[in-house]
Amino acid sequence: MVQWISFTFVLMAIVSQTAEGKRDKVLYCSACMAIADELKHSISQTDPKKTIHVGGFRLNPDGSLTDKKVPLARSETHLSELLDGVCNNMSDYALYEDPDTKQRSYRRFAPRSSDGGNFPDFKNFQFSGPEGSDALKFACESIVEELEDDIIALFAREDEDVAHKLCSEVSAHCKNTAFQRADL
């Protein structure tokens, strides 16, 4: 009985050390870049003519409401809705190894309807089944949970190179890697 209890404590210590270990840089950098790419694509698919009313519900001294219209695509409400579903797209990504540099990253292999059905060359992708996309989805959800407000703020401002700012400067997931590229 004592051996079983001590074995359990040793096992729990090993598991806790593993869980607190460093994050996989390739996985988290790729997840961050994928979030930026997916949001950028979703925003581009939104009708630029659509607007949404924003503002407070306070009355001005003259009895009127302060209300303004902003483009729907970059509104906080719309960005929050897009962010809620962005991690569901991680099943469209797989581990890719560059044939020249042997650098590994997760890249989108599934074409979007707007791509015209252009499939990439699959010979450099490593499909590890659902575990691979599950790990990427988990990394995506972790990043979204940690940085939701920062992600929304960056995309609302229409900054240039949002992926670099988000993944290198804000989250630092891609800070010291060669993954600092705009395309996935």
ChimeraX attribute file (.defattr): number of C-alpha atoms within 10 A of each C-alpha:
attribute: neighborCount
match mode: 1-to-1
recipient: residues
	/A:1	6
	/A:2	7
	/A:3	8
	/A:4	9
	/A:5	10
	/A:6	11
	/A:7	12
	/A:8	12
	/A:9	12
	/A:10	12
	/A:11	12
	/A:12	12
	/A:13	12
	/A:14	11
	/A:15	12
	/A:16	11
	/A:17	11
	/A:18	10
	/A:19	10
	/A:20	8
	/A:21	9
	/A:22	8
	/A:23	12
	/A:24	11
	/A:25	17
	/A:26	20
	/A:27	22
	/A:28	26
	/A:29	29
	/A:30	28
	/A:31	30
	/A:32	28
	/A:33	29
	/A:34	26
	/A:35	25
	/A:36	25
	/A:37	19
	/A:38	21
	/A:39	20
	/A:40	15
	/A:41	13
	/A:42	15
	/A:43	18
	/A:44	11
	/A:45	11
	/A:46	14
	/A:47	11
	/A:48	12
	/A:49	9
	/A:50	11
	/A:51	15
	/A:52	14
	/A:53	12
	/A:54	14
	/A:55	11
	/A:56	10
	/A:57	10
	/A:58	11
	/A:59	10
	/A:60	9
	/A:61	7
	/A:62	6
	/A:63	8
	/A:64	10
	/A:65	13
	/A:66	12
	/A:67	12
	/A:68	11
	/A:69	12
	/A:70	16
	/A:71	16
	/A:72	19
	/A:73	23
	/A:74	22
	/A:75	20
	/A:76	17
	/A:77	14
	/A:78	18
	/A:79	21
	/A:80	16
	/A:81	10
	/A:82	17
	/A:83	21
	/A:84	14
	/A:85	12
	/A:86	21
	/A:87	24
	/A:88	14
	/A:89	17
	/A:90	24
	/A:91	19
	/A:92	14
	/A:93	23
	/A:94	25
	/A:95	22
	/A:96	21
	/A:97	17
	/A:98	12
	/A:99	10
	/A:100	6
	/A:101	7
	/A:102	10
	/A:103	12
	/A:104	19
	/A:105	24
	/A:106	26
	/A:107	20
	/A:108	23
	/A:109	19
	/A:110	16
	/A:111	13
	/A:112	13
	/A:113	8
	/A:114	9
	/A:115	9
	/A:116	8
	/A:117	10
	/A:118	12
	/A:119	12
	/A:120	12
	/A:121	8
	/A:122	11
	/A:123	9
	/A:124	15
	/A:125	20
	/A:126	14
	/A:127	14
	/A:128	10
	/A:129	10
	/A:130	11
	/A:131	11
	/A:132	18
	/A:133	22
	/A:134	15
	/A:135	16
	/A:136	28
	/A:137	22
	/A:138	16
	/A:139	22
	/A:140	26
	/A:141	22
	/A:142	16
	/A:143	21
	/A:144	21
	/A:145	12
	/A:146	12
	/A:147	15
	/A:148	16
	/A:149	12
	/A:150	14
	/A:151	24
	/A:152	21
	/A:153	16
	/A:154	19
	/A:155	22
	/A:156	16
	/A:157	11
	/A:158	11
	/A:159	11
	/A:160	10
	/A:161	12
	/A:162	20
	/A:163	27
	/A:164	21
	/A:165	18
	/A:166	22
	/A:167	25
	/A:168	20
	/A:169	13
	/A:170	16
	/A:171	19
	/A:172	17
	/A:173	24
	/A:174	25
	/A:175	17
	/A:176	10
	/A:177	12
	/A:178	12
	/A:179	22
	/A:180	16
	/A:181	11
	/A:182	12
	/A:183	11
	/A:184	17
